[in-house]
Each structure stands twice: as structure tokens, then as C-alpha cells.
Amino acid sequence: HDNNMATVCRVALQRLASRGSWRAKNLVLRTGMHQQATAASVHSKHRSLHSTTRMLGKIKIYTKTGDKGESSLFTGERRRKDDFVFEALGTADELSSAIGLARQFVSEAGMTTLDEQLVEVQCVLQDAGSHIATPRDTASEAHKARTPFPDHASTLEKWIDEYDEQLPALTNFILPSGGRSGAALHCARAVCRRAERSVVPLTSQLDPSVPQFFNRLSDFLFTAARIATKHGGQPETVYRPSRGARWDTGVGCVLVVTCSRRHLEGWTLGTKDNQHSFHADVTHGGA
């Protein structure tokens, strides 16, 4: 049974690679990790991931099947690379890369727990990519069963609440900054917002938990940036209106929120000769 499982995995991955699958290499790595226990009778249970990958068969990095501007979904369907699906997949990949860079700085700062949380986020992003690459309106039931995306927002909310208790209340907008780890996490947050926008055209093809995850993830990255800033002993740079800027108090005035905190109260904004105090109950990005 173990040998049959390894053979099935190897053949499946080779077929995906031959179709120019956008995530064939990642599937090799992830399947290797999942099959370590199953294939224990073939090799030592402590064998390396590299050995597992060799057992499943080596996958070529380049297949040339995408040279004409098309690529394959997980279902095998071919689409142009400027399709909304690939835009979302590429942005999610960019987000994971931004988080990977931030992790380097977080690790150097000795923030072990946050580093582990960011690793978990990157793994969830891989799962989100598999789900996005399996459109619910065209995929078979078998494909959909292999790419579920359960609720992850509740975990992010728990992390946010735990960190938020350690932070001072926000009374002003803050600017992206805060040392290398804080600034890198702010960059990741901005990419996350773009990733969230990229899945909007696909909402009818996705489980509702996917856009919810991206929405909550940007809140977590904002909070993580503040925690990293505090850990590094860096000050938070407060937004101040530029010279000559005025806050119009007329009817129809719109406040655009670009930083996060679920409740902001008692702000004082305006120029030195035109200040106004008011109460605001807003959320990050207005959502």
C-alpha cells in the first residue's frame, strides 16, 4: 500500500508538471511532507524532505508549456496568464514573499512566537492558492474535496486580540515605519490589501472564508508591525497634516482610513488655525 501511494503521488505530480501546473514544485514539497508517515516502511521515518522528493520523482523547474502566455489550473484547465485567477495567485505569492522577508527581520529580533505565526500564515497562503486555482463553478467534486479552505480568520482574530492587549491605544494615524521588522510587516500589510482586492472578482468561485482570511490578515499584519516596533524600542511615527492641508467640516466630508484599529476615539485633526475634535469608530481600510 505504501509503495502504491508513492507511485500514485509521483505519477500525479508528473502529469501536473507536464501540463505546466503553476504549483507543481510546491505540490512536490507539500506532498512530500504529508507522505512522510505513510511511506515510513520505504525509508526511515526521519528521512529528509529532500529524500522524500527524490522518492516521488524529480520535477523539472521549467516545462515550456507556458511560453505562449497560458498556464494550467489545478483542474488542468488552461487559461491566459492575465486571467483573474492568476492575478490572485501571483499576488498571494508576492504576499508570501513579503512575509518571508519580514520573517528574516523578525527572527533576527528574537521574536520567536511571531515568526512561527508568520510561517503558519505562509502555509495558509499556499492552501488559499490551491483553493483559488480550483474554481468552484467549474471544478469536479473530487478536485474541490482536495482543496478545501476552512475558517482561518478566527485564529487571526485571537492573535490580534492577544497582541492588542500589549499595545498602547491608537489616538492618531501612524505612518509605516518602526525599524526593519516593523517596516517590512507594514509592506506585507499593503501587499495583503492588494491580494484581497485581487480575489474580489473571484468571490463567486471561492469559499467565503478566502476573502475573509485576506481581510483579517491585513489587520493581523498591521498589529504585528506595531508589536515589532515596540519590541525593537522604535517610536511610532504619527501622521500630521501637511503644510497648508485643511480638514473641511462641511457636509459630505469623507475621512479615508489608511491605518488600522477597530476603535479610534477623541482625535484632534487639522491645521493650527482650524482644529476639530471628533469621535470616530472605524476599521482598517474602512472594512
Secondary structure, 3 states (H helix, E strand, C coil): CHHHHHHHHHHHHHHHHHCCECCHHHHHHHHHHHCCCCCCCCCCCCCCHHHHHHHHCCCCCCCCCCCCCEEECCCCCEEECCCHHHHHHHHHHHHHHHHHHHHHHHHHCCCHHHHHHHHHHHHHHHHHHHHHCCCCCCCCHHHHHHCCCCCCHHHHHHHHHHHHCCCCCCCCCECCCCHHHHHHHHHHHHHHHHHHHHHHHHHHHCCCHHHHHHHHHHHHHHHHHHHHHHHCCCCCCECCCCCCCCCCCCCCCCCCCCCCCCCEEEEEEEECCEEEEEEECCCHHHC
